[in-house]
Amino acid sequence: MRFWRRKQTEEQAPNEAALAPEEEFEGYEGDEPPASDFEIDEDELERQALAAEPEFELDDYEDATPEEIAEVHEQTSRATERTRRGLFGRIAGMFTRADFDDDLWEELEEILVASDTGIQTTGAILDAVRSRVREEGVKQGLRVREILRDELIAILEEPRREPPAWSRQPVPETLILLVVGVNGAGKTTSIAKMAHAFKRDGATVLLGAADTFRAAAIDQLKVWGERVGVRVIAHQPNSDPGAVVFDTISAADNGKADVVIIDTAGRLHTKSNLMEELKKINRIVQRNHPDAPHETLLVLDATTGQNGLMQARTFTGAVGVTGIVLAKLDGTAKGGIAFAIAHELDIPVRFIGTGERMTDLAPFDAREFVDSLLAQE
């Protein structure tokens, strides 16, 4: 599946050397870089604009090729296999009955709650289904299944009011993604998968190792950067994360990077000092790019269930999460957490982790997801 469709002219070709400065950038002094560091040479900007007009062509996922659609279908099916064969597998057989009664609603409620859909979201789904069943005078179980499918898709699509930043027109000159999440959720691996996907599609990608509180996190991102073949901007352990972000943005601007992905500290989401650090990083990004970060992606471990919902609430309050990367979805039989996230937090799922390979990351498609969960083995 192509994530990136931007076409570059020769004049826009990235300066690879500029993406890996040998020395740290001058000018960052804690939380308040001096204003002189952000002065704009208007004459130079005008000369650049006259030299080359950017030509972009970027299609949304709706314009995907049949091969790309088939790839998303295969990956989604693989990621939901355990959930489909577990709790959700019972739903497929429920609607083969000639008719239905109150036992069906009770059993359906039990399955949804047990699959981490949550009590609140389960109630909303069942209320909508039962309302339509009454209004339409439905008597057949198969028709109830169709209505359930429609309502499950509607729950997931409600937060998706616009496509992800990398699929909008016009695409930002430098797409900046801030990635947050607790340690162990699969954050660094998800960053590597995203970097691989964007690079495979022709984008120049730069990573920022702003999780400076753990030396292992810096080393891990460097290793992934080498494997993927993308540059990583990193400082010493325990250095100021804001300085890393400042240098990463500066390197991206100098080297005309297409995509910047910034890793952040993943200490427990209950620590208020971490939340303040994330807010600080957000401010630093916005000083050079007022419209950024273009996406703040929260990586959640799908196997943590309702605990992931609590994490999402906390991070959203701190940095305004715009999308979810649901990692390790293939490792749980309780994939219903996606519905709870969409309904209770009004946050769209952007990607799902579908396995351990570098290519095992798929754009989230609500219809594919629901159809895969309800498919009969």
N, C-alpha and C positions, 0 to 999 in steps of 0.2 A: 504494500500500500504506500503510495507516495504521500508524504507529509508536506513536501515543499515543492512548489511549482514556479518559483520566481525565475525569470530569464534575465541574465546579466549580459550587458554589452561589454566589450573589451575594456572600455574606460572604467567600468565598474568592477573589473576583476580585482579580487582582494590582494592586498600586499601581505603575503604570508609572513615576511620577515618582521613586519611591524607587530604581528600578533604575539611575538615572544620576545619582549624587551629583555636585555641582559641585566638591566638595573631597574630597581623600583622607581616608579614615577615620583618626581618631586612635587611638593605642593600640598600633600594631604597632611593635615594637622588635626587629627581627631575628628570630632563630630562636625566641626565647622571649617571646611576648607576656605581659604581666602578667596574673595570675590575675583581677584585677578586671574585665578586659575580657570575661570569660566568666561573670560572675555571672548567675544566673537569677532573675527575679522570679516566684516561685511563685504569688503572688496573681494576677498578670497572666495567667499561663498558665491558671489555673483559670477566670478570667473568660472567656477566649477559648474554652475548652473548653465552657463552659456556653452561650455565645452561639450556637455553631453546631457541629453534629456533621458531620464530613466525610462526603460520600457519593461513593464511588468505584465506577466500573465500568470494568474494564480486562480486555480479552480477550487471550489469547495468540494467536500467529499461527495456531494450529490452528483457531481460530474465524474465520478470515478469510473474507470474502465471495468468491463466485465471481469477481467483477471484480478483487479484490485478488490472488487466486491467479493469475489470468490475467496480471496486471501483473508479478508476480514471475517467472512463466514466460517472458514476453517479454524482460524485462531479463536474466535469467540466460542465456537463449539467445543474446542479443546479446553478452554479456560473454565467453562461452565459444566464440564463433564461430571465432576464429583457432586455438584449441587443438583444436576439433572437426575443423576442416578440415585440420589439420596432423597431428601425431603420433597423437592419439587417433582420428582418422579411419581409420587403418589397422586399429584394433581391430574396428570394425564389420564389415569385410570378412573378418576372420580366421575368424569363426564360421559362415560360410556353407558351409564345407567339409562334406562328408558325414561325415567322421570327423576325428580329430586325433591327433597324435603328439607326441614330444618337441620337434619343431621349433616347435610352437605355443607351448610354455612359454618357449622361448628368445626367440622373437619378441616375446611379450608382455612378458617381462622387459626386453628392449631398449627397447621403447616407453615403458614406465613410468619407467625410469631416465632416458631422454632427455627426458622431459617434466617433469623436476625432482621426481618423486615421491621420489627418493632410494633408495639401495641398501638401507638398513635397512627402510624402509617397504615397498618393492617386495618384499623377501623375505618380510615378514610377510603381505602380501596373497596372494602366490603360494602360500605354505605353507598358508594357510587354504583357498584355492580347491582346491588339489590334494588336500588332506585330505578335503574334502567330495566331490570327484569320486570318490575311492577308496571312501569309505564308502557312497556312494549308487550306485556302479557305473555312473556316467554314461558314455554312449557318444556322445551327440549333441553337436555343437559348440554348437548354440543353447542347450542346457541349461547348458553350461559358461559361456556368456555371462551367463545369468541368475544363476549362482552368483557370477561375478565382480562383477556389478552389486551383489548383496547385500553382498559383502564390502567393496566400495568405500564403500557407504553406511554400513556398520557402522563403518568406520575414522573417517569424518567425524562420526558421531553419538556416538561413545564419550565425547568430552569434554563433550558437551552434556547434563550431568546435571540442569541446571535452566535455565529460560528466562532471557533477558537481564533485567537489573534493571528495565527499563522495561516488562516484561511480567509481573512478579510481583505477587502479592497479599499484603499490601497494598503499594501503590506508596509509595515514600518521599515525605514531604511536599515535600522538595527533592531531586531526583535529581541527583547530582553525578558527572560523568564526567571522568576525567583522561585526556588524550590524549597519547601519547608516540610517538616515532619520529624517525628521522634526517632531516636536511634533504634535500629533494628527493623524499621518498617520497610526497608528496601529502597531507601531514598537514593543512595549513591548508584546502585545498580540501575534504577529507573532513569537517572540522569544519563548514564552511559548509553542506555537503550535509545533515549531520545536523541542524544548526540549522534549516534550511529544512523538513526533514521533520517535526520536532517542532512547529515553529511552525504549519505547514500544518494539523496535526491539533489545534490549539487550545491548545498549551502556551505558557507564557511562558518565553522562553529568554534566558539571560544568558551572554555569553562573557567569559572572562578571558584577557588577552594576557600570559601569563607567560613567553613567549619573549623576554625583554628583551635578550638578547645580540645580536640582530640588529634594527636599526631597521626593516629591510624587512619583517620578520615582523610587527611591531606594525602597521605601515601596511597590510600585506596583510590582516590580520584586521579592521582597521577598515573597509577597503573592502568586504570580504565582509559585515561586519555591516550596513553601509548597504544593500547590495544585497538582503540577506535581510530586513532590517527588524528586527534585534535589537540590543540594547544590548551594548556592548563596554567592559569596564573595563580601562584601560591606564595605565601610567606612562611615564616617559621612558626612552629606551634606556639600557641598562647599569644600570638600577635593580635593586633586590633583587626577584627573582621571588617570594620568599615574601611580600613586602608586597603584590604584585599579587593573589596568591591570597587573602591575608587580606581585602583590600578587596572582592574579588569575592564571597567567601562572605558578608561583612557586607552587601553590597548585595543579595544574593539573599535573605538572611534578612529584611531590612527591607522588601523589595518583594514578598515571597512568590513568588519565581520558582519555576516548576515544574521547570525543567531548567537546570543549570549545566554548561557545557563549558569546561574549562580547557586552553588550549594551553600546551605546554612547550617548552623549548629543544631543538633538534634537531641538536646537534653530534654528531660521530662517536661511535657507541656504545662505542668502545674507550676513551673518555676517562673515567677514574674520577671526576674532579671533577663531571662531568655526572650520573653515577649518584648521587653524594652529594646533589646539588641536587634530584634527583627524590625521593629519600628524604625530604629536608627538606620539600618541598612536601606529600608524603603526610602527614607528621606535622602540619603546619599545618591541613590539611583536617580531620583527625581530632579536633582540639581542640574545634571547634564541633559537628562531626558525627561521633561516634565510629564509626558504621557506614559511613562514607564513606572514600574514593570508592566509589560503588556499582558502578562498572565502571572498570577501567583498560584503555583500548583502545590497542593498538599498531597504528599504521598501517604496513603493509608495501607496498612497491612490488612487485607481482607479477612485474614484468619482471626483477627482480634474482635470482630463483631461489633457489638454495641459500644465497646470501649473506644473504637475508632470514631464513633459518632461524637463522643465527648471530646476527643482530640480535635475534631473538626470544628466544634463550637469554639474552643479556646483559641485556636489559630486564626479563625475567621475574625474573632474579636480583636486580635492583635494586628493583623496585616491584611485583612480583607481578601481572603482566599477566593479566587475566581474559578477554580477547577480542581478536580480530584484525579489523581493517578491511583487507581485501585490495584495495588501490587499483590502478588501471590494469590490471585483469584483462583488459579488452577489448584491451589493447595487447600481449599476449603469446600465443605459441603453446605455452607451457609451463605450463599451469594446474595441473599435478600438485603444485605446492608446497603446495596446500591439504591434501593427504593427509599430507605430511610434517609439517606443522605440527600437525595433529590427532594423529597417531600418536606422533611423537617428543617433542613438548612437552606433549601433553595439554591443548591450549588450543583452545577453539572459535572458528571464524570467525563473526563476528557480522554483518558487512556486506561486500558486494562492490561495488567501483566498476565501473559498467557503461558509462561514457562521460564526456563532458566537460560535459554539461548539468547544471544545478542539481538536477534530478530523477533524475539517473543514479546512484542509490545504492539497492541492494536488500538486504533481509534475506536472509541466507544460508540456503538450504534444501538439505540434503544430497541429498535425492531428486531435486530439480529439477537440481541441479548435475551429479550423476552421469548422469542420463538425458539431459541436454543434451550431455554429453561423448560419450556412446555412441550418440547419435542418428545415423542414416544420412542423409546429404544427399540 
